[in-house]
Amino acid sequence: MRDSSARSQHLTRSHLAVGPLTELDVVLSHPRPGLRRWVFSTLPLRMGREIYTELHHDGCTVLAVNLSWKALRADDAADPAGNGILVDTEVVGASCRDALALAHELARHLGVDSSVNVTATITTTEPTHLTPVITEYGGSFRSIPDHAHRPRRIQPVTALISPADEDDHLRASAQETFTDLMHQFGITAYL
């Protein structure tokens, strides 16, 4: 996990420095065993952003992140009920980067010699639309773009990486994954 977090930090070129893997530091020393997997979760802590990660013995990984936690401050949201479920695009970008870094480092650790398929999506169980929240002016302001789409469902996006990939290829794959997710909201964003 620490290798994945370090790899993710090497992939960043912008203010998206802190991602879900970094926030998992509080539970890294206490992984829970699962059926042929290790589980890291901040869910029982009931504080901060909820993050859930599984590292399976066969090389599969799971990274689930609450993308709506503190997406807007209370005084920023004029009509919170009408906004649907808020999706923090900055956290989506960091999660794309971290998911690829996690899959890459686990594949390297296990000695996988073939490509790894990574699937990313944004999902909810609520029957309402998803609303993107963007960060502007170097992280000073968060807002909901007027021109953004508010889909009810996001199509899964896939990326193909290899354990031998260099940081430049992983960075490009993370950007492409992030771009494909954000285009479904009708916006363009960069890592």
C-alpha positions as CSV (number, residue, x, y, z in Angstrom):
1,M,0.0,0.0,0.0
2,R,2.8,2.4,0.8
3,D,4.4,1.7,-2.5
4,S,1.1,2.4,-4.3
5,S,0.8,5.7,-2.4
6,A,4.4,6.7,-3.3
7,R,3.8,5.7,-7.0
8,S,0.6,7.8,-7.0
9,Q,2.5,10.8,-5.7
10,H,5.1,10.5,-8.5
11,L,2.2,10.6,-11.0
12,T,0.8,13.9,-9.9
13,R,1.7,17.2,-11.6
14,S,-0.9,19.4,-10.1
15,H,-2.6,20.3,-6.8
16,L,-4.2,16.9,-6.7
17,A,-1.4,15.7,-4.3
18,V,-3.5,14.0,-1.6
19,G,-5.6,11.1,-2.7
20,P,-7.5,8.3,-1.1
21,L,-4.4,6.1,-0.6
22,T,-2.7,8.8,1.4
23,E,-5.9,9.1,3.6
24,L,-5.7,5.4,4.3
25,D,-2.4,5.9,6.2
26,V,-4.4,5.8,9.5
27,V,-5.4,2.1,8.9
28,L,-2.3,0.7,7.0
29,S,-0.8,-0.8,10.2
30,H,-4.1,-2.7,10.9
31,P,-5.3,-4.5,7.7
32,R,-8.2,-6.8,8.2
33,P,-8.0,-10.3,6.7
34,G,-10.7,-11.3,4.3
35,L,-11.3,-14.4,2.2
36,R,-8.1,-14.5,0.1
37,R,-7.6,-10.7,0.5
38,W,-6.5,-7.9,2.8
39,V,-9.0,-5.2,3.6
40,F,-8.2,-1.6,4.5
41,S,-11.1,0.6,5.5
42,T,-11.8,3.9,7.2
43,L,-15.5,3.1,7.4
44,P,-15.4,1.9,11.1
45,L,-13.7,5.2,12.1
46,R,-16.7,7.3,11.2
47,M,-14.6,10.3,10.6
48,G,-13.4,11.9,7.4
49,R,-13.9,10.6,3.9
50,E,-15.0,7.0,3.7
51,I,-12.4,4.8,1.8
52,Y,-12.5,1.1,1.3
53,T,-9.7,-0.9,-0.3
54,E,-9.2,-4.7,-1.0
55,L,-6.0,-6.3,-2.1
56,H,-6.8,-9.8,-3.4
57,H,-4.3,-12.6,-3.5
58,D,-5.0,-13.2,-7.2
59,G,-4.0,-9.6,-8.1
60,C,-7.5,-8.0,-8.1
61,T,-7.9,-4.7,-6.3
62,V,-10.9,-2.6,-5.2
63,L,-10.8,1.1,-4.3
64,A,-14.1,2.7,-3.2
65,V,-14.1,6.3,-2.2
66,N,-16.9,8.6,-1.0
67,L,-16.7,11.4,-3.7
68,S,-19.4,13.6,-2.2
69,W,-17.9,14.2,1.3
70,K,-17.4,17.9,1.7
71,A,-17.7,18.5,-2.0
72,L,-19.2,21.9,-1.2
73,R,-19.3,23.9,2.1
74,A,-22.8,24.5,3.5
75,D,-22.7,28.2,2.6
76,D,-21.8,27.3,-1.0
77,A,-24.8,25.2,-1.7
78,A,-27.8,27.4,-2.4
79,D,-30.2,24.5,-2.9
80,P,-28.6,21.3,-1.6
81,A,-31.7,19.2,-2.2
82,G,-31.9,20.2,-5.9
83,N,-28.2,19.5,-6.5
84,G,-28.6,15.7,-6.3
85,I,-25.5,13.9,-5.2
86,L,-22.4,16.0,-5.4
87,V,-19.2,14.6,-7.0
88,D,-15.9,16.2,-6.2
89,T,-14.0,16.1,-9.5
90,E,-10.7,16.7,-7.7
91,V,-11.2,13.6,-5.7
92,V,-12.3,11.7,-8.8
93,G,-9.0,12.6,-10.4
94,A,-7.0,11.6,-7.4
95,S,-8.9,8.3,-7.2
96,C,-8.2,7.5,-10.9
97,R,-4.5,8.1,-10.2
98,D,-4.5,6.1,-7.0
99,A,-6.5,3.2,-8.5
100,L,-4.0,2.8,-11.4
101,A,-1.1,3.1,-9.0
102,L,-2.6,0.5,-6.7
103,A,-3.2,-2.0,-9.5
104,H,0.2,-1.4,-10.9
105,E,2.1,-1.9,-7.6
106,L,0.1,-5.0,-6.7
107,A,0.8,-6.5,-10.1
108,R,4.5,-5.8,-9.7
109,H,4.5,-7.3,-6.2
110,L,2.8,-10.5,-7.3
111,G,5.0,-10.8,-10.4
112,V,2.2,-10.5,-12.9
113,D,3.7,-10.6,-16.4
114,S,0.6,-9.6,-18.4
115,S,-1.5,-6.5,-18.8
116,V,-3.9,-5.5,-16.0
117,N,-7.4,-4.2,-16.8
118,V,-8.6,-1.4,-14.6
119,T,-12.3,-0.4,-14.6
120,A,-13.4,2.9,-13.0
121,T,-17.0,4.1,-12.5
122,I,-19.0,6.5,-10.3
123,T,-22.0,4.9,-8.8
124,T,-24.8,5.5,-6.3
125,T,-27.7,3.6,-4.9
126,E,-29.8,6.8,-4.7
127,P,-32.3,7.4,-7.6
128,T,-31.1,10.9,-8.3
129,H,-28.7,12.7,-10.6
130,L,-24.9,13.2,-10.0
131,T,-23.7,16.8,-10.0
132,P,-20.0,17.6,-10.6
133,V,-18.2,20.1,-8.3
134,I,-15.1,21.7,-9.8
135,T,-12.3,23.4,-8.0
136,E,-11.2,26.7,-9.5
137,Y,-8.5,29.3,-9.0
138,G,-5.8,27.0,-7.6
139,G,-8.2,25.3,-5.1
140,S,-9.7,28.5,-3.6
141,F,-13.2,28.1,-4.9
142,R,-15.5,25.2,-5.5
143,S,-18.6,25.5,-7.7
144,I,-21.1,23.6,-9.8
145,P,-20.6,24.5,-13.5
146,D,-23.8,25.8,-15.1
147,H,-23.1,24.0,-18.3
148,A,-22.4,20.6,-16.7
149,H,-24.6,17.5,-17.4
150,R,-26.2,15.8,-14.4
151,P,-26.4,12.2,-15.4
152,R,-28.1,9.6,-13.3
153,R,-25.6,6.9,-14.3
154,I,-22.0,6.9,-15.3
155,Q,-20.7,4.4,-17.8
156,P,-17.7,2.4,-16.7
157,V,-14.3,3.4,-18.1
158,T,-11.5,1.0,-18.6
159,A,-7.7,1.3,-18.8
160,L,-5.1,-1.2,-19.6
161,I,-1.8,-1.1,-17.8
162,S,1.3,-3.3,-17.4
163,P,3.5,-3.9,-14.4
164,A,6.4,-2.7,-16.6
165,D,4.8,0.7,-17.4
166,E,6.8,3.8,-16.5
167,D,5.3,6.8,-14.7
168,D,4.6,8.6,-18.0
169,H,2.4,5.8,-19.3
170,L,0.6,5.5,-15.9
171,R,0.1,9.3,-15.8
172,A,-1.4,9.2,-19.3
173,S,-3.7,6.3,-18.4
174,A,-4.9,8.1,-15.3
175,Q,-5.6,11.3,-17.3
176,E,-7.5,9.3,-19.9
177,T,-9.6,7.5,-17.3
178,F,-10.3,10.8,-15.6
179,T,-11.1,12.6,-18.8
180,D,-13.5,9.8,-19.9
181,L,-15.4,10.0,-16.6
182,M,-15.6,13.8,-16.6
183,H,-16.7,14.0,-20.3
184,Q,-19.9,12.1,-19.1
185,F,-20.6,15.3,-17.1
186,G,-19.9,17.4,-20.1
187,I,-16.8,19.0,-18.6
188,T,-13.0,18.7,-19.3
189,A,-10.6,18.4,-16.4
190,Y,-7.0,17.7,-16.0
191,L,-4.9,16.0,-13.4
